[in-house]
Amino acid sequence: MKWAFGLGSTAEAVVITTTSAFLMLFYNQVRGLDPAAIGVALAIGLTVNAVFDPLVGSWSDRTRSRWGRRHPFMFASIVPAALLFYGLFNPPDGLSNTQQLVWLTVFNVMLLQAMTVFHTPHLALGGELSQDYLERSSIMGVNTFFLWIGDTTGWLLCFLVFFRASQQFPNGALDPSRWQPFSITIALIVLACLFFSSQVTKRRIPYLVQPAAAAPTFGPREWGRDVWRVVRNRNYLVLLLGMFFLSLMTGVRGGLWIYNATYFWQLRNDQLAFFAVGSFAGYVFAAFCVKRLHERFDKRWTGMLALIVYCVGPAIPLALGYFGVLSAQTPGLLWILIAFSLLQHAPYSIMTTTVYSALADIADENELRYGIRQEGALYATRTLFARVDQALGTALAGMVLAWVAFPAKATPGQVDPPVLMGLAAAFVLSTVPGLVGAIFYGMLKVTRATHDATRAAIAANQQQAAGEAAPNSAPKPELAPV
């Protein structure tokens, strides 16, 4: 069952990897649009999504149906997500620059909403699959590994298949003819992953928590209350602030990475595919050790230390490049960069698993305080702040490209050195907000002891409520092993 749950995140990762790495490149270097304008267009989509996320989360928390709380949303998103991904990378010919920006904005907004309709209830489902402190880490560890599968699938398909180097296009992504088969294939992968994850996890519906019969149905007033309840949780607020600063860093880096790889390091697309080696090693390491780390060090220190390494590690090669220690001509450069990529993927996997697992524990705290399960609202409002800040990061990445006057349709090896140094410096400086985020992660107070005390108090409340219920009340189904 864990693999079926994780498969849904594979689709999410494929979409995130391909859009974050190639959307700016496609509309800037292939379609010829201004990077600052592209950054603003992408920021609009992320900002709209930030409002939509908590709405979907609260709505799914309060949904009653024969398919439970989460699955109606998950099934509804499947076809729209696939079609919108294809449309995003296939604007009609003959559009003006302004019309292309409108196309980008509209399809990006709609794609993000479609993925939210799946991903927010899907993550909430993962938080419901177990009540055990460490088993939640195991479930989310599997989920993070499937994120790696999606990330790597998108990576390898792009660099080894769709955008492989040719004599005319050493960077195959600059060949306009490659984008339609790329978008069709990724759309089909998204369709298949979302469908199978939704279909197989339907078996868990009888064992999942349902909204109380007396609980109000979803509406604007209850949505506002749900958001207010989750942001009043001290542990949750700490995670949100940490995610706010982390997302600012990742937004900038996501927009600049492919530019640095292609133009600063002058790597070919077939060489970029080898970064899958580093990501595989990092995610496998994390998948096997994260539960043990949580058992030994708890989630607070595990998440904080992983975030510090994630902030600093990926910036080291570009810092060395800025000061002339490394260059595109350095012997063995590719494998040096791949070795440093371990300092990106392993801590990111550990950190992501830690956050998702901790959110399930925070849902217990809110159940004890308010008497309702709010996994949807909790995972969604986390995404709200992350989306807003990622929007700023994406816009800043576009502004950096405009500030350094990065040329449209540039050729690797022919970009002025001051422009490249500006890109490297921006990437390194993005470490600062990430380290601020690590400070907030260190303030988290979710431990094994607090979890056990919260679960014991919830069980006592449930026993008291059961004793006061009518004798013929039907018992609620227990959670079956995952």
BAKE-239307 format. One record per residue (C-alpha): residue in one letter; x, y, z. Coordinates in steps of 0.5 Angstrom, whole numbers, plus 2048, in hexadecimal, padded with zeros to 3 digits. Each point is the difference from the previous one (the first is absolute). Example, Ala and Ser with C-alpha at 12.3 -4.5 7.8 and 13.67 -1.06 7.14 Angstrom:
! residues 2
r type A	c1 819	c2 7F7	c3 810
r type S	c1 802	c2 807	c3 7FE
//
This chain:
! residues 482
r type M	c1 800	c2 800	c3 800
r type K	c1 806	c2 805	c3 801
r type W	c1 802	c2 7FF	c3 7F9
r type A	c1 7F9	c2 802	c3 7FE
r type F	c1 800	c2 806	c3 804
r type G	c1 807	c2 802	c3 7FE
r type L	c1 7FE	c2 7FF	c3 7F9
r type G	c1 7FC	c2 806	c3 800
r type S	c1 806	c2 805	c3 802
r type T	c1 804	c2 7FD	c3 7FA
r type A	c1 7FB	c2 804	c3 7FB
r type E	c1 801	c2 806	c3 805
r type A	c1 808	c2 7FF	c3 7FF
r type V	c1 800	c2 7FF	c3 7F9
r type V	c1 7FC	c2 807	c3 7FF
r type I	c1 804	c2 804	c3 805
r type T	c1 806	c2 7FD	c3 7FD
r type T	c1 7FF	c2 802	c3 7F9
r type T	c1 7FC	c2 806	c3 801
r type S	c1 805	c2 803	c3 805
r type A	c1 806	c2 7FE	c3 7FB
r type F	c1 7FD	c2 802	c3 7F9
r type L	c1 7FA	c2 804	c3 801
r type M	c1 805	c2 807	c3 800
r type L	c1 805	c2 7FD	c3 7FB
r type F	c1 7FA	c2 7FE	c3 7FB
r type Y	c1 7FD	c2 807	c3 800
r type N	c1 806	c2 804	c3 800
r type Q	c1 805	c2 7FC	c3 7FC
r type V	c1 7FB	c2 7FC	c3 7FB
r type R	c1 7FA	c2 805	c3 800
r type G	c1 805	c2 806	c3 801
r type L	c1 7FC	c2 804	c3 806
r type D	c1 803	c2 805	c3 805
r type P	c1 802	c2 7FC	c3 806
r type A	c1 7FE	c2 805	c3 805
r type A	c1 7F9	c2 800	c3 7FD
r type I	c1 800	c2 7F8	c3 800
r type G	c1 802	c2 800	c3 807
r type V	c1 7FA	c2 805	c3 802
r type A	c1 7FB	c2 7FB	c3 7FC
r type L	c1 802	c2 7FA	c3 804
r type A	c1 800	c2 804	c3 806
r type I	c1 7F8	c2 802	c3 7FF
r type G	c1 7FF	c2 7F8	c3 7FF
r type L	c1 803	c2 7FE	c3 807
r type T	c1 7FD	c2 806	c3 803
r type V	c1 7F9	c2 7FE	c3 7FE
r type N	c1 802	c2 7F9	c3 802
r type A	c1 801	c2 802	c3 807
r type V	c1 7F9	c2 802	c3 801
r type F	c1 7FD	c2 7FA	c3 7FD
r type D	c1 804	c2 7FB	c3 804
r type P	c1 7FD	c2 801	c3 807
r type L	c1 7F9	c2 801	c3 7FD
r type V	c1 801	c2 7F9	c3 7FD
r type G	c1 803	c2 7FD	c3 806
r type S	c1 7FB	c2 803	c3 805
r type W	c1 7FA	c2 7FD	c3 7FB
r type S	c1 803	c2 7F9	c3 7FF
r type D	c1 801	c2 800	c3 808
r type R	c1 7F8	c2 801	c3 800
r type T	c1 7FE	c2 7FC	c3 7FA
r type R	c1 7FB	c2 7FA	c3 802
r type S	c1 800	c2 7FB	c3 7FA
r type R	c1 800	c2 7F9	c3 7FF
r type W	c1 807	c2 801	c3 7FD
r type G	c1 802	c2 803	c3 807
r type R	c1 803	c2 807	c3 800
r type R	c1 806	c2 800	c3 7FC
r type H	c1 7FE	c2 7FC	c3 7FA
r type P	c1 7FB	c2 804	c3 7FC
r type F	c1 805	c2 805	c3 7FF
r type M	c1 806	c2 7FC	c3 7FE
r type F	c1 7FB	c2 7FC	c3 7FB
r type A	c1 7FE	c2 807	c3 7FD
r type S	c1 807	c2 803	c3 7FF
r type I	c1 803	c2 7FA	c3 7FC
r type V	c1 7FD	c2 802	c3 7F9
r type P	c1 801	c2 808	c3 800
r type A	c1 807	c2 7FF	c3 803
r type A	c1 802	c2 7FC	c3 7FA
r type L	c1 7FD	c2 805	c3 7FB
r type L	c1 802	c2 806	c3 803
r type F	c1 807	c2 7FE	c3 800
r type Y	c1 800	c2 7FE	c3 7F9
r type G	c1 7FD	c2 807	c3 7FF
r type L	c1 805	c2 804	c3 804
r type F	c1 806	c2 7FE	c3 7FB
r type N	c1 7FC	c2 800	c3 7FA
r type P	c1 7FE	c2 808	c3 7FF
r type P	c1 7FD	c2 801	c3 7F9
r type D	c1 804	c2 802	c3 7FA
r type G	c1 7FF	c2 808	c3 7FE
r type L	c1 7FF	c2 802	c3 807
r type S	c1 803	c2 807	c3 802
r type N	c1 805	c2 801	c3 806
r type T	c1 7FA	c2 802	c3 804
r type Q	c1 7FC	c2 7FB	c3 7FE
r type Q	c1 805	c2 7FB	c3 802
r type L	c1 801	c2 803	c3 806
r type V	c1 7F8	c2 7FF	c3 801
r type W	c1 800	c2 7F9	c3 7FE
r type L	c1 806	c2 7FE	c3 805
r type T	c1 7FC	c2 804	c3 806
r type V	c1 7FA	c2 7FD	c3 7FF
r type F	c1 802	c2 7F9	c3 7FE
r type N	c1 805	c2 800	c3 806
r type V	c1 7FB	c2 802	c3 805
r type M	c1 7FB	c2 7FB	c3 7FE
r type L	c1 805	c2 7FA	c3 800
r type L	c1 802	c2 802	c3 807
r type Q	c1 7F9	c2 800	c3 802
r type A	c1 7FF	c2 7F9	c3 7FD
r type M	c1 806	c2 7FE	c3 804
r type T	c1 7FE	c2 803	c3 806
r type V	c1 7F9	c2 7FC	c3 800
r type F	c1 804	c2 7FA	c3 800
r type H	c1 806	c2 801	c3 804
r type T	c1 7FD	c2 803	c3 806
r type P	c1 7FB	c2 7FB	c3 801
r type H	c1 805	c2 7FB	c3 7FE
r type L	c1 805	c2 802	c3 806
r type A	c1 7FA	c2 801	c3 805
r type L	c1 7FF	c2 7F8	c3 7FE
r type G	c1 807	c2 7FF	c3 802
r type G	c1 7FF	c2 803	c3 807
r type E	c1 7FA	c2 7FC	c3 801
r type L	c1 803	c2 7F9	c3 7FE
r type S	c1 803	c2 7FF	c3 807
r type Q	c1 800	c2 803	c3 807
r type D	c1 807	c2 7FD	c3 802
r type Y	c1 806	c2 805	c3 801
r type L	c1 805	c2 7FC	c3 7FC
r type E	c1 7FB	c2 7FD	c3 7FB
r type R	c1 7FE	c2 807	c3 7FE
r type S	c1 808	c2 801	c3 7FE
r type S	c1 800	c2 7F9	c3 7FD
r type I	c1 7FA	c2 802	c3 7FB
r type M	c1 802	c2 807	c3 7FF
r type G	c1 807	c2 7FD	c3 7FE
r type V	c1 7FD	c2 7FB	c3 7FB
r type N	c1 7FC	c2 806	c3 7FD
r type T	c1 807	c2 804	c3 800
r type F	c1 803	c2 7FB	c3 7FC
r type F	c1 7FB	c2 800	c3 7FB
r type L	c1 801	c2 807	c3 7FF
r type W	c1 807	c2 7FE	c3 7FE
r type I	c1 7FD	c2 7FB	c3 7FB
r type G	c1 7FC	c2 806	c3 7FD
r type D	c1 806	c2 805	c3 800
r type T	c1 805	c2 7FB	c3 7FD
r type T	c1 7FB	c2 7FE	c3 7FB
r type G	c1 7FF	c2 807	c3 7FE
r type W	c1 807	c2 801	c3 800
r type L	c1 802	c2 7FA	c3 7FC
r type L	c1 7FB	c2 800	c3 7FB
r type C	c1 801	c2 808	c3 7FF
r type F	c1 808	c2 7FF	c3 7FF
r type L	c1 801	c2 7F9	c3 7FD
r type V	c1 7FA	c2 800	c3 7FC
r type F	c1 7FC	c2 806	c3 7FE
r type F	c1 806	c2 805	c3 800
r type R	c1 806	c2 7FC	c3 7FF
r type A	c1 805	c2 804	c3 7FC
r type S	c1 801	c2 800	c3 7F9
r type Q	c1 805	c2 803	c3 7FB
r type Q	c1 7FB	c2 806	c3 7FF
r type F	c1 7FE	c2 801	c3 807
r type P	c1 805	c2 7FE	c3 805
r type N	c1 7FB	c2 802	c3 805
r type G	c1 7FA	c2 7FC	c3 7FD
r type A	c1 7FB	c2 804	c3 804
r type L	c1 801	c2 806	c3 7FC
r type D	c1 7FD	c2 7FC	c3 7FA
r type P	c1 7F9	c2 802	c3 7FF
r type S	c1 7FE	c2 7F9	c3 7FD
r type R	c1 801	c2 7FC	c3 806
r type W	c1 7FB	c2 804	c3 805
r type Q	c1 7FA	c2 7FC	c3 7FD
r type P	c1 802	c2 7F9	c3 801
r type F	c1 803	c2 802	c3 807
r type S	c1 7F9	c2 803	c3 802
r type I	c1 7FC	c2 7FA	c3 7FE
r type T	c1 804	c2 7FB	c3 803
r type I	c1 800	c2 804	c3 807
r type A	c1 7F9	c2 801	c3 800
r type L	c1 7FF	c2 7F8	c3 7FF
r type I	c1 804	c2 7FF	c3 806
r type V	c1 7FC	c2 805	c3 804
r type L	c1 7FA	c2 7FD	c3 7FE
r type A	c1 802	c2 7F9	c3 801
r type C	c1 803	c2 801	c3 807
r type L	c1 7FA	c2 804	c3 803
r type F	c1 7FB	c2 7FB	c3 7FE
r type F	c1 804	c2 7FA	c3 803
r type S	c1 801	c2 803	c3 806
r type S	c1 7F9	c2 803	c3 801
r type Q	c1 7FD	c2 7F9	c3 7FE
r type V	c1 805	c2 7FB	c3 804
r type T	c1 7FF	c2 805	c3 807
r type K	c1 7F9	c2 800	c3 7FF
r type R	c1 800	c2 7F9	c3 804
r type R	c1 802	c2 804	c3 806
r type I	c1 7FA	c2 804	c3 800
r type P	c1 7FC	c2 7FC	c3 805
r type Y	c1 806	c2 801	c3 805
r type L	c1 801	c2 807	c3 800
r type V	c1 7FD	c2 805	c3 805
r type Q	c1 7F9	c2 804	c3 7FD
r type P	c1 7FD	c2 806	c3 802
r type A	c1 7FC	c2 800	c3 806
r type A	c1 7F9	c2 800	c3 7FF
r type A	c1 7FF	c2 807	c3 804
r type A	c1 805	c2 803	c3 7FC
r type P	c1 7FE	c2 806	c3 7FC
r type T	c1 801	c2 7FF	c3 7F8
r type F	c1 805	c2 804	c3 7FC
r type G	c1 7FF	c2 807	c3 7FF
r type P	c1 803	c2 807	c3 800
r type R	c1 7FF	c2 801	c3 808
r type E	c1 803	c2 7F9	c3 802
r type W	c1 806	c2 801	c3 7FB
r type G	c1 802	c2 806	c3 803
r type R	c1 7FF	c2 7FC	c3 807
r type D	c1 804	c2 7FB	c3 7FE
r type V	c1 806	c2 804	c3 7FD
r type W	c1 800	c2 804	c3 807
r type R	c1 800	c2 7FA	c3 804
r type V	c1 806	c2 7FD	c3 7FC
r type V	c1 804	c2 806	c3 800
r type R	c1 7FF	c2 801	c3 808
r type N	c1 804	c2 7FA	c3 801
r type R	c1 807	c2 802	c3 802
r type N	c1 804	c2 7FA	c3 7FD
r type Y	c1 7FC	c2 801	c3 7FA
r type L	c1 802	c2 807	c3 7FF
r type V	c1 807	c2 7FF	c3 801
r type L	c1 800	c2 7FB	c3 7FB
r type L	c1 7FC	c2 805	c3 7FB
r type L	c1 806	c2 805	c3 802
r type G	c1 805	c2 7FB	c3 7FE
r type M	c1 7FD	c2 7FE	c3 7FA
r type F	c1 7FF	c2 808	c3 7FE
r type F	c1 807	c2 801	c3 800
r type L	c1 802	c2 7F9	c3 7FD
r type S	c1 7FB	c2 801	c3 7FA
r type L	c1 804	c2 807	c3 7FE
r type M	c1 806	c2 7FC	c3 800
r type T	c1 7FE	c2 7FB	c3 7FC
r type G	c1 7FC	c2 804	c3 7FB
r type V	c1 806	c2 804	c3 7FE
r type R	c1 804	c2 7FA	c3 7FF
r type G	c1 7FB	c2 7FC	c3 7FC
r type G	c1 7FF	c2 806	c3 7FB
r type L	c1 808	c2 801	c3 800
r type W	c1 803	c2 7F8	c3 800
r type I	c1 7FF	c2 7FE	c3 7F9
r type Y	c1 803	c2 807	c3 7FE
r type N	c1 806	c2 7FF	c3 804
r type A	c1 801	c2 7F9	c3 7FE
r type T	c1 7FF	c2 801	c3 7F8
r type Y	c1 804	c2 807	c3 800
r type F	c1 804	c2 800	c3 806
r type W	c1 803	c2 7F9	c3 800
r type Q	c1 7FE	c2 7FF	c3 7F9
r type L	c1 7FE	c2 7F9	c3 801
r type R	c1 7FC	c2 7FC	c3 7FA
r type N	c1 7F9	c2 7FD	c3 801
r type D	c1 803	c2 7F9	c3 800
r type Q	c1 805	c2 802	c3 806
r type L	c1 7FA	c2 803	c3 804
r type A	c1 7FD	c2 7FA	c3 800
r type F	c1 805	c2 7FD	c3 804
r type F	c1 7FE	c2 804	c3 806
r type A	c1 7FB	c2 7FB	c3 801
r type V	c1 805	c2 7FB	c3 803
r type G	c1 801	c2 806	c3 806
r type S	c1 7F9	c2 800	c3 801
r type F	c1 7FF	c2 7F9	c3 800
r type A	c1 805	c2 7FF	c3 805
r type G	c1 7FE	c2 806	c3 804
r type Y	c1 7F8	c2 7FE	c3 800
r type V	c1 802	c2 7F8	c3 802
r type F	c1 804	c2 802	c3 806
r type A	c1 7FB	c2 805	c3 802
r type A	c1 7FA	c2 7FB	c3 7FF
r type F	c1 804	c2 7FA	c3 805
r type C	c1 802	c2 805	c3 805
r type V	c1 7FB	c2 805	c3 801
r type K	c1 7FC	c2 7FC	c3 805
r type R	c1 806	c2 7FE	c3 804
r type L	c1 802	c2 807	c3 800
r type H	c1 7F9	c2 802	c3 803
r type E	c1 801	c2 7FB	c3 805
r type R	c1 807	c2 802	c3 803
r type F	c1 7FF	c2 808	c3 7FF
r type D	c1 7F9	c2 801	c3 7FF
r type K	c1 7FD	c2 804	c3 7FA
r type R	c1 802	c2 807	c3 803
r type W	c1 808	c2 7FF	c3 7FF
r type T	c1 7FF	c2 7FB	c3 7FA
r type G	c1 7FD	c2 806	c3 7FC
r type M	c1 804	c2 805	c3 802
r type L	c1 807	c2 7FD	c3 7FF
r type A	c1 7FD	c2 7FD	c3 7F9
r type L	c1 7FE	c2 807	c3 7FE
r type I	c1 807	c2 803	c3 802
r type V	c1 803	c2 7FB	c3 7FC
r type Y	c1 7FB	c2 801	c3 7FA
r type C	c1 801	c2 808	c3 800
r type V	c1 808	c2 800	c3 800
r type G	c1 802	c2 7F9	c3 7FC
r type P	c1 7FD	c2 802	c3 7F9
r type A	c1 803	c2 807	c3 800
r type I	c1 807	c2 7FE	c3 802
r type P	c1 802	c2 7FE	c3 7F8
r type L	c1 7FD	c2 807	c3 7FE
r type A	c1 804	c2 804	c3 805
r type L	c1 806	c2 7FC	c3 7FE
r type G	c1 7FF	c2 802	c3 7F9
r type Y	c1 7FF	c2 807	c3 802
r type F	c1 807	c2 800	c3 803
r type G	c1 803	c2 7FD	c3 7FA
r type V	c1 801	c2 7F9	c3 804
r type L	c1 7FC	c2 7FC	c3 7FB
r type S	c1 7FE	c2 802	c3 7F9
r type A	c1 7FD	c2 7FD	c3 7FA
r type Q	c1 807	c2 7FD	c3 7FE
r type T	c1 801	c2 7FD	c3 807
r type P	c1 802	c2 7F8	c3 7FE
r type G	c1 7FB	c2 7FC	c3 803
r type L	c1 7FB	c2 805	c3 801
r type L	c1 7FA	c2 7FC	c3 7FF
r type W	c1 801	c2 7FB	c3 805
r type I	c1 802	c2 806	c3 805
r type L	c1 7FA	c2 803	c3 7FF
r type I	c1 7FC	c2 7F9	c3 801
r type A	c1 804	c2 7FF	c3 807
r type F	c1 7FD	c2 807	c3 802
r type S	c1 7F9	c2 7FE	c3 7FE
r type L	c1 800	c2 7FB	c3 806
r type L	c1 800	c2 806	c3 804
r type Q	c1 7FA	c2 802	c3 7FD
r type H	c1 7FB	c2 7FA	c3 7FF
r type A	c1 802	c2 7FC	c3 806
r type P	c1 7FE	c2 806	c3 805
r type Y	c1 7FA	c2 802	c3 7FC
r type S	c1 7FD	c2 7F9	c3 800
r type I	c1 801	c2 800	c3 808
r type M	c1 7FE	c2 807	c3 801
r type T	c1 7F9	c2 7FF	c3 7FC
r type T	c1 7FF	c2 7F9	c3 803
r type T	c1 801	c2 804	c3 807
r type V	c1 7FB	c2 805	c3 7FE
r type Y	c1 7FA	c2 7FC	c3 7FE
r type S	c1 801	c2 7FB	c3 805
r type A	c1 800	c2 806	c3 805
r type L	c1 7FA	c2 803	c3 7FD
r type A	c1 7FC	c2 7F9	c3 802
r type D	c1 802	c2 801	c3 807
r type I	c1 7FE	c2 807	c3 800
r type A	c1 7F9	c2 7FE	c3 7FD
r type D	c1 7FF	c2 7FC	c3 807
r type E	c1 802	c2 806	c3 804
r type N	c1 7FA	c2 804	c3 7FC
r type E	c1 7FB	c2 7FA	c3 801
r type L	c1 801	c2 800	c3 808
r type R	c1 7FF	c2 807	c3 800
r type Y	c1 7FA	c2 801	c3 7FB
r type G	c1 7FD	c2 7F9	c3 800
r type I	c1 801	c2 800	c3 7F8
r type R	c1 805	c2 7FD	c3 7FB
r type Q	c1 804	c2 805	c3 7FC
r type E	c1 805	c2 7FD	c3 7FC
r type G	c1 7FD	c2 803	c3 7F9
r type A	c1 800	c2 807	c3 803
r type L	c1 807	c2 7FF	c3 803
r type Y	c1 804	c2 7FD	c3 7FA
r type A	c1 7FC	c2 806	c3 7FC
r type T	c1 802	c2 806	c3 804
r type R	c1 807	c2 7FD	c3 800
r type T	c1 800	c2 800	c3 7F9
r type L	c1 7FC	c2 807	c3 800
r type F	c1 807	c2 804	c3 803
r type A	c1 804	c2 7FB	c3 7FC
r type R	c1 7FD	c2 802	c3 7F9
r type V	c1 800	c2 808	c3 802
r type D	c1 807	c2 800	c3 801
r type Q	c1 802	c2 7FB	c3 7FB
r type A	c1 7FC	c2 805	c3 7FB
r type L	c1 805	c2 806	c3 803
r type G	c1 806	c2 7FB	c3 7FF
r type T	c1 7FE	c2 7FF	c3 7F9
r type A	c1 7FF	c2 807	c3 7FE
r type L	c1 806	c2 802	c3 803
r type A	c1 804	c2 7FA	c3 7FC
r type G	c1 7FD	c2 804	c3 7FA
r type M	c1 802	c2 806	c3 802
r type V	c1 807	c2 7FE	c3 801
r type L	c1 800	c2 7FE	c3 7F9
r type A	c1 7FE	c2 806	c3 7FE
r type W	c1 805	c2 804	c3 805
r type V	c1 806	c2 7FC	c3 7FD
r type A	c1 7FD	c2 801	c3 7F9
r type F	c1 800	c2 7F9	c3 7FE
r type P	c1 7FF	c2 800	c3 7F9
r type A	c1 7FA	c2 7FC	c3 7FC
r type K	c1 802	c2 7FA	c3 7FC
r type A	c1 807	c2 800	c3 803
r type T	c1 805	c2 7FB	c3 7FE
r type P	c1 804	c2 7FC	c3 805
r type G	c1 808	c2 803	c3 800
r type Q	c1 7FE	c2 806	c3 7FD
r type V	c1 7FD	c2 804	c3 806
r type D	c1 804	c2 806	c3 803
r type P	c1 803	c2 7FE	c3 807
r type P	c1 7FD	c2 805	c3 804
r type V	c1 7F9	c2 7FE	c3 7FE
r type L	c1 802	c2 7F9	c3 803
r type M	c1 804	c2 802	c3 806
r type G	c1 7F9	c2 804	c3 802
r type L	c1 7FC	c2 7FA	c3 7FF
r type A	c1 805	c2 7FC	c3 804
r type A	c1 800	c2 805	c3 806
r type A	c1 7F8	c2 800	c3 800
r type F	c1 800	c2 7F9	c3 801
r type V	c1 805	c2 800	c3 806
r type L	c1 7FD	c2 806	c3 803
r type S	c1 7F9	c2 7FC	c3 800
r type T	c1 803	c2 7FC	c3 806
r type V	c1 7FE	c2 806	c3 805
r type P	c1 7F9	c2 7FF	c3 800
r type G	c1 801	c2 7F9	c3 800
r type L	c1 804	c2 800	c3 806
r type V	c1 7FB	c2 805	c3 804
r type G	c1 7FB	c2 7FA	c3 7FE
r type A	c1 804	c2 7FB	c3 804
r type I	c1 800	c2 804	c3 806
r type F	c1 7F8	c2 800	c3 800
r type Y	c1 801	c2 7F8	c3 7FF
r type G	c1 804	c2 800	c3 806
r type M	c1 7FA	c2 803	c3 804
r type L	c1 7FB	c2 7FA	c3 7FF
r type K	c1 7FE	c2 7FD	c3 806
r type V	c1 7FD	c2 7F9	c3 7FD
r type T	c1 803	c2 7FA	c3 804
r type R	c1 7FF	c2 7F9	c3 801
r type A	c1 7FE	c2 802	c3 807
r type T	c1 7FB	c2 805	c3 7FE
r type H	c1 7FD	c2 7FC	c3 7FB
r type D	c1 7FF	c2 7FA	c3 805
r type A	c1 7FC	c2 805	c3 805
r type T	c1 7FC	c2 803	c3 7FA
r type R	c1 7FE	c2 7F9	c3 7FE
r type A	c1 7FE	c2 7FE	c3 807
r type A	c1 7FC	c2 806	c3 801
r type I	c1 7FC	c2 7FF	c3 7FA
r type A	c1 7FF	c2 7F9	c3 802
r type A	c1 7FD	c2 802	c3 806
r type N	c1 7FC	c2 805	c3 7FD
r type Q	c1 7FD	c2 7FB	c3 7FB
r type Q	c1 7FF	c2 7FB	c3 806
r type Q	c1 7FC	c2 805	c3 804
r type A	c1 7FC	c2 802	c3 7FA
r type A	c1 7FE	c2 7F8	c3 7FE
r type G	c1 7FE	c2 7FF	c3 807
r type E	c1 7FB	c2 806	c3 800
r type A	c1 7FD	c2 7FD	c3 7F9
r type A	c1 7FA	c2 7FC	c3 7FF
r type P	c1 801	c2 7F9	c3 801
r type N	c1 7FE	c2 7FE	c3 7F9
r type S	c1 805	c2 805	c3 7FD
r type A	c1 804	c2 7FD	c3 7FA
r type P	c1 808	c2 800	c3 802
r type K	c1 805	c2 803	c3 7FB
r type P	c1 804	c2 7FC	c3 7FC
r type E	c1 808	c2 800	c3 803
r type L	c1 805	c2 801	c3 7FB
r type A	c1 803	c2 7FA	c3 7FD
r type P	c1 808	c2 7FF	c3 7FF
r type V	c1 802	c2 804	c3 7FA
//
